[in-house]
Amino acid sequence: MRSFLKTLWKTPEQKTSLADPELLGLLAGHGPTAAGVSVTPETAMRCSPVFSCVRVLAESVAQLPLQMYRKSGEARERATDHPLYDLIVSAPNEWTTATEFKMVLTSALSLHGNGFAFVNRVAGTVREIIPLDSRAVTVETDPGSLEPVYKLYSAAGVRVLSRHEIIHLRGIGPDPLKGVSPITEAREAIGLALVLEAHGAGLFGRGARPSGLLKYAKTLGADVLDRLRQSFERFHKGSENAGRTLVLEDGMEFQPLQLTSVDAQYFQLRQFQIQEISRFFRVPLHLLNDLERATHNNAEAMGQQFLTFCLLPLLRIWTDALKLTLLTPEERREYYFEFIVDDIARANLAARFTAYSQAINAGVLNPNEARALENRAPYEGGETFMRPVNTAPAPITEGASDAVS
């Protein structure tokens, strides 16, 4: 693949071929599956389970606020005076919001196994961060330092970038330099889902499978067969003609057909493919609108599992990649990035305010800190921490000491 990319941009004609869909599919390393369809990140997004999984992951990460903090002893505070703060919290560049930035890179990570962003530094200071097309970036190893070297392919040629210029969100995979695409690993499952969907669409578009056969004792000529076929399709093809009365003549008989086991299990096959694809992305089925096993009792537990086993690994990949590229070794001792996952619970108003009340009563938060989490202004006296008056360290009396001993 690397040798192919090196020879790809040799002429101006070849440089302009990056937008060719067939070339992009070749670059992604996807070919025909056993089901007979080619699966690429573009074609995979037409599969509803894949689109839903990528959308759930990308939009979930995008909605979580990303903050930059400064450690000061045991306390911490938002590093609003740091040059990186506005780039991370507000907008990484002049044409991309922070929400779009997180959504684009998480989508690339979910589809290609890697998400890349270019870090533009001026006089050593980061001025902007620009998302890159994962299909146009390759990763190689520097033979001297063994550090990763990134090559950005575009119509203008090939640009070599160091690891200090690239934010790299790397997924899992055997290659230590880059992650493997979930689409590549799930290509057979996705291909089968696409074929099942196309089969169902074509089946019902042609009036579904024939419910029976027309039997005639005599031999029919070609013109009679054509007339019979045209008449049958005109009155019975398509969903708008379903259920119409079939009129036969001249002793012609209609013989019903029975559904095969494959026909009877078509719905089960399509439902199983949703489960199969969701395994590759580790997205719970209830987030894909498959509520067969969801109940009021387990919905909250499934939401917690989604946060713990699906989102938190992605968030750690994000924060570690930002820290490694954007901060110097000295700054890493003082600054760090963190996603605020409290927004996931914002939909449950009662649970949120109950948690605030318990935190305030236990002295963990003061009222003004709780109001700040709700984007409300503080009030005078709200900075006081509350402590329960009915609990205190129990003194050890002489009788109690003897009883213990």
N, C-alpha and C positions, 0 to 999 in steps of 0.2 A: 504493500500500500504506500509506504513512504517513497519508494523508488518511482512509483507511478505518479505521485504528487510532484516529485521533483521534475519530472519530464513534462508535466501537464501544462505549465505556464512558460512555454518557450517562445511562442509567437503571439503577436497581438490578437490573432483570431482565437487562439486557445485561452487567452486571458479573459476574454469576454464570455467564455462558456460556463462560468461559475453558476449562472442563473438557470442553466438547463436542468429541468427536473430529472431527466434520465441520468445526467452526470452526478447530481446530488444523491440520487439513490445509489449509484455506484460508489461514490465516496463514503457513504454510510455503511457499505459492506452488506447490503441486503439484496437477496435474490429471490427467485421463486421458492415457495414453500411446497410441502407435500400436498397441500390442498390445491395447488395450482395458481395461486395469486402471489404477487410480489408485495412484500411488507416492508415499508420504509416508515420513518417517523411521520411523513406526510400522509401516506395511505392509512397508517395505523390510527391517526386522529379521526378518521371517518368511522372507526369502530366505536360505538357508544361507550362500552366499558373503559376503553383506553382514554377517550376524551374525558370521561367523568373522573377517572383516577388522576390524570394530569391536572385537571381543573381543581379538584379537591385539594391536592397538594400545593399547587401554585397559589391559589387564592387564600388558603389557610395561612401559608407563610406570609403572603403579602399583607394580610390584615393585621398581623402582629406587629406592634411598634418595636422598632430596633433602636436601642439607646446605647450611648457611649458613657461609661462611668470612670470616675477617678477614685482610687482607693486612698484613704487617708487614715492610717491606723486601722482601727476596727470599724470605722465608719466608711461610707461611700457617698459620693455625690455625682450628679450629672456633670460631665465635662463640657459645659456649654461654651467655655472660652477656647476650646481646642479647635484648630482649623478643620479637623475632620468632622466635627459634630454636625454642622449644617449639611455636609455632603451625605452623611449617613442617615440623619433624621429627616431632612427636608427633601433634597434633590441632589443626586450624584452629578448631574450636569444640567445644562440650561434647557434641555428638551425631554428630560426623563424625570418623573417623580420617584420618590423613594418606594412607593407602592408598586409602580410599574417595574422598577429595577428589580425588586425582590421577586415579582411574579415572572418576569422574563427569564431570570437566571434559574429559578426553581423549575420552570417549564423545561428549560434546556437540560437541567440535571435529570429530570424525570424521563425525558425522551432519549437523550443521547448519552446519559451517564456522566456527563461533564458540563459544567457551566463556566464560561470565561468572561472576564471583564478587564478592559485595559485601564491601567492607572496612569494618568498623565501628570507628571511632576514637572514643575517649573522651579528651578533653583532649589531643588530638594523638597519642595512643598507640594503636596497633592492638590491639584486644581480641579480635576474632574475625573469621574469614573464612567467608562463607556462600556455597555454590554456588547459582546461579540457573538457572531454566529458560530456556534460550536462546530458546525460542519466545515468551517474554513480555518480551523486551528488544529495543528498537530503538535504532539509533545515528543521530544527526543531527549537523550541524555548527553550532557556535556562530557566528553571523554576524559577531560582533565579533572574537573571538580565533582563530577557525577551529579551535578545539579540539573534539574529539568530546564530545557530550552524550548521555547514556544515559537512556532512559525505560523504567521498569519498570512494566508493566501487571499489575494484580492485581484481585481482587474488591474491594479497598479503594479502588481508583482508580489514578491515574497518579502515579508518583514520579519526579522528575527528579534524576539523579545526575551528578556531575562525574567527570572521568576519574581523579581522585585517590581516588574511592570504588569504582572498578570494576577488577578484574583481568580483562583482555580477552585471551583467546587467539584470535588472528585467523589464519584460514587464507588460502590464496591466493584471488585474485579480482581483477577489474578495479576494484572499489570500494575506494578507499583507507581507508574507515572500517570495513569489515567483509569477512569472507571469504565465499566462495560455498559452498553446501552441496554436498559430493560426491554426495549423493543426487539433487539437482536435475540435476547434470551427467550422472549415470549412470542417469537415470530410464528411458530407453528400454531400456538393457541389463538393468536390474533388472526392468522390466515383462515383457520377453521371458522371462527366467528364471522369473518367477512363473507365466506362462502355460504354459510348458513343464512345470513341475512340476504344475500343476493338470490339464493335459492327461493326463499320465502317471497321476496318481492316479485321475482319472475313468475312464481307459481300462481300467486293471486293476480298478477297483471294479465296472465293468460286465462283467467277464469278458474284458477285453482286446478288441482289434479282432476282428471276426468272421473266423474262418479260412476261411469259405466261405459259399455261398448255398444255400438250400433251393429247389429247382425242382420245380414241380408243373404237370402239363399241364392240369388243370381249374381252373375258377374257384372260389375259396373264398369262402364267405359270411363275414359279419362275425363271427358267433358262432364259426365254425371258426377264423378267424384269431386271435381273442382266446384261444381255448382253446390253440391251437398256441403263441402267444406266451407265455402263462402257463406252459405246460409246459416250454418251452425255457428260460425264465428260471429256473424253479424248479430245474432239474437242471444248468444250465450257467452261470448268472450267479455271479460272485464267485470269488475265488482258491481257496476251499475246494472248488469244483466243477470246477477246471481238470483236463482230461485224462479226464473221464468219457466213457463210451461213448455215442455218439449213435445212437438207435434210430429208424428211419424206417418208415413204413407206406404202403400203398396207392400204390406206384409213385413215391413222392417221392424225389428225387435230391439229393445233396449235391455242390456244385461248389466246389472249393477256390479261394481267392483268393491272389494273389501280393502280397507286401509292396511298397509303393511306395518310391521313393528317399527320400522324406521319412521314412517309417517306419524304413527301414534306418539313417538318419543321426540318429535321435532322440538316441541316446546321445552322439554326437559334438557335436550341437547343445548339449546340456546341459553337456558338458565345456567347450566353447568359451565359454559364458557365464560359467563360473567364471573363466577366463582374462581375459575382457573386464572383468568387475567388479573383479578384483584389480588391473588397471591403474590404475583411478581411485584406489585406496588405496595403490598401490605396495607391496603386501604380497606377498612371494614365495609361489609356488604350494605349495611344500612345507609352509608353515605353515598352509595350508588343507586339508591331508591329500591333496593332489594330488601323489603321489610318482612320477609317470610318468617324470620326467626327473631325479629325485634319485638319487644314488649315494653310496657311502661316500667317494668321492674329492672330490665337489663339495659335500657337505653343509656342511662347515666354511666354505667360501668363500661359500656362499649365506647362512649365518648372519652372516658379517661384512658382506656386502652389505646385509642387513636392518638391521644396526646403523648402518652408514655412511649409507645413502641413504634409509632410512625412519624410523628412530628418532631419530637425531641432529638432523634438522631440527625434529622435534616438541619435543625436549628444549630446543633453543635458543629456540623460541617460548615455552616455559614459563619459562625462566630470565630471558629479557629482559622478559617481561610482569611477573614478580614484582619484578624490580629497578626497573622504571619506576614501578610503583604503590606499592610498599611502602617504598622507600628514598628519602630526600631526595637532592638533587644532591650534598650534601657526603658523605653516607654511601656513595654509589656509588663514591667514590674509594677507600674502605677496605673495604667489604663487597661480597660477591657470592654468588650461588647456583649450585650445581652438582650435577648428578646423578652418582652413582657407578655407572658402567656395568660395573664389574667383576663384578657379580652375574650378568650374562648368561653369563659363562664358568664359573660355579660348578658347573654340572652336569658339567663335564669335570675330574674330580679330578686326574688325572695331568698334564694341561696346566697347571692352576693351580699345583700344587706345583713343577713344573718351572720355571715362570716365577718363583716365589718364590725358588727355589734360585739361579737365574741372577742375579736382582736382588741377593740377599744376597752372592753371590760377587763381583759386580762393584762392590760398595760403594754401590749405589743405595738399598737398604733395609737396616736392621739386623734381626736376628732378632725383636726385640720389635715392630717395626713390622709385620712379616709376620704375627706372631701376633695383633696387634690387628685385622688385616684378616679373620682367621678367628674373631674374638670369643673369643680365648684370653688368659689372664692373662700378663703379662710375667714374666720370670725374671731373677734377678740376673746381671748381665754381658751380658744380651741387647741392651743399648743400644749395644754396640760395633760399629762398621762394619768389615766385612772388606774386605781388599784383596788381590788376587792377588800372590803373592810372586815369581812368575816373569815379571812384566812391570814395566818401568821405562823412563823416558826414555833413549833410546840416546845415549851421549856421542859427539860427533863427533871422531874421531881425526884426526891429521894426514894419515895415508894415505887415510882415507876422504874427507877434504876435498879432497885432490888428485885423487882418483878422480872426485869429483863435478864438479870444475871442468874 
